[in-house]
Amino acid sequence: KNFLKIGAIALVITLISTGCRTSPILNVPNQAIVAPNDKVTTNDIYKAIARAGASLGWNMEKKSDGVILATLNLRNHQAVVIIKYTKEDYSIMYKSSKNLKFNAEKQTIHSNYNGWIQNLEKAINAQVNFL
């Protein structure tokens, strides 16, 4: 009986810790933009990035030329990133979060955050290819 109790407790602990994994924060610095033609403007890049984010549920707010504040709200979680862009490249950088186990000292965050950033990067790349 004790063996079964210990096994059950170990299983519960494993399930709890697996559901709350953290990983190093994923930033996307200086991702090259490969536009299909030379006539692409910075405004075209902005529109492509805004479409990509909106398609994934991100709120895309243009703060200034070359800077977007992107916010994703899922259930009780929030991720906020700064996207800086030019005609040549873009960067996605962590700004803040809520309920994502962010650890400033270790620079770690809930693993789901990195998946959201990877999806955003892929969507931006796909939108830029349509310019």
WOQUI-V908018 format. One record per residue. N is the residue number from 0. SS is DSSP state (H for helix, E for strand, - for the rest). PHI is phi in radians with two decimals (NA if undefined). PSI is psi in degrees with one decimal (999 if undefined). Layout:
N_SS_PHI_PSI / N_SS_PHI_PSI
//
This chain:
0_-_NA_-44.0 / 1_H_-1.08_-37.5 / 2_H_-1.08_-42.0 / 3_H_-1.15_-40.0 / 4_H_-1.11_-44.6 / 5_H_-1.11_-42.3 / 6_H_-1.10_-41.8 / 7_H_-1.14_-41.7 / 8_H_-1.12_-43.3 / 9_H_-1.09_-39.6 / 10_H_-1.11_-44.5 / 11_H_-1.08_-44.7 / 12_H_-1.08_-42.4 / 13_H_-1.09_-45.8 / 14_H_-1.10_-41.1 / 15_H_-1.15_-46.2 / 16_H_-1.24_-31.5 / 17_H_-1.20_-36.9 / 18_H_-1.25_-12.1 / 19_-_-2.11_33.3 / 20_-_-1.13_146.0 / 21_E_-2.12_156.9 / 22_E_-2.46_162.2 / 23_E_-1.04_141.5 / 24_-_-1.08_131.6 / 25_-_-1.60_116.9 / 26_-_-1.93_153.8 / 27_E_-2.07_91.7 / 28_E_-1.55_134.3 / 29_E_0.87_51.5 / 30_E_-1.30_120.2 / 31_E_-1.11_139.6 / 32_-_-1.77_121.4 / 33_-_-1.90_88.0 / 34_-_-1.38_145.5 / 35_-_-1.24_-10.9 / 36_-_-2.63_166.8 / 37_-_-1.43_-7.5 / 38_-_-1.56_4.5 / 39_-_-1.20_131.6 / 40_-_-1.78_168.0 / 41_H_-1.08_-35.6 / 42_H_-1.14_-36.7 / 43_H_-1.07_-41.4 / 44_H_-1.11_-44.5 / 45_H_-0.98_-48.6 / 46_H_-1.09_-40.2 / 47_H_-1.11_-44.5 / 48_H_-1.14_-43.1 / 49_H_-1.10_-42.9 / 50_H_-1.08_-43.7 / 51_H_-1.05_-49.1 / 52_H_-1.11_-45.9 / 53_H_-1.07_-35.6 / 54_H_-1.13_-21.1 / 55_-_-1.83_6.0 / 56_-_1.62_5.8 / 57_-_-1.38_141.2 / 58_E_-1.55_116.7 / 59_E_-1.85_113.8 / 60_E_-2.04_116.2 / 61_E_-1.28_117.9 / 62_E_-1.57_-35.5 / 63_E_-2.92_175.6 / 64_-_-1.04_123.8 / 65_-_1.52_4.1 / 66_E_-2.42_125.8 / 67_E_-2.13_135.7 / 68_E_-1.72_116.8 / 69_E_-1.96_130.0 / 70_E_-2.21_130.5 / 71_E_-2.05_123.5 / 72_E_-1.99_116.9 / 73_E_-2.24_119.0 / 74_-_0.90_-119.6 / 75_-_-1.81_19.2 / 76_E_-1.86_148.6 / 77_E_-2.47_134.5 / 78_E_-2.16_134.8 / 79_E_-2.23_128.6 / 80_E_-2.27_156.9 / 81_E_-1.83_129.2 / 82_E_-1.98_116.1 / 83_E_-1.83_138.1 / 84_E_-2.55_152.2 / 85_-_-2.35_-173.2 / 86_-_-1.25_-20.1 / 87_-_-1.69_-31.0 / 88_E_-2.79_172.7 / 89_E_-2.54_158.8 / 90_E_-2.32_142.7 / 91_E_-2.04_116.2 / 92_E_-2.20_134.8 / 93_E_-0.99_135.5 / 94_E_-2.01_-52.9 / 95_E_-2.85_172.9 / 96_E_-2.80_163.8 / 97_E_-2.31_134.8 / 98_-_1.02_35.2 / 99_-_-2.14_20.4 / 100_-_0.98_36.5 / 101_-_-1.14_131.2 / 102_E_-2.11_107.2 / 103_-_-1.10_-39.0 / 104_-_-1.15_-44.9 / 105_-_-1.56_-11.1 / 106_-_0.97_48.0 / 107_E_-2.08_161.4 / 108_E_-2.71_166.0 / 109_E_-0.95_137.8 / 110_H_-1.01_-29.9 / 111_H_-1.05_-32.7 / 112_H_-0.96_-46.2 / 113_H_-1.08_-36.4 / 114_H_-1.12_-40.0 / 115_H_-1.12_-38.9 / 116_H_-1.22_-41.0 / 117_H_-1.08_-41.5 / 118_H_-1.12_-39.9 / 119_H_-1.12_-44.3 / 120_H_-1.04_-45.8 / 121_H_-1.09_-41.7 / 122_H_-1.16_-39.9 / 123_H_-1.10_-47.1 / 124_H_-1.03_-40.1 / 125_H_-1.16_-41.4 / 126_H_-1.18_-38.3 / 127_H_-1.11_-33.9 / 128_H_-1.15_-19.0 / 129_-_-1.56_-2.5 / 130_-_-1.20_999
//
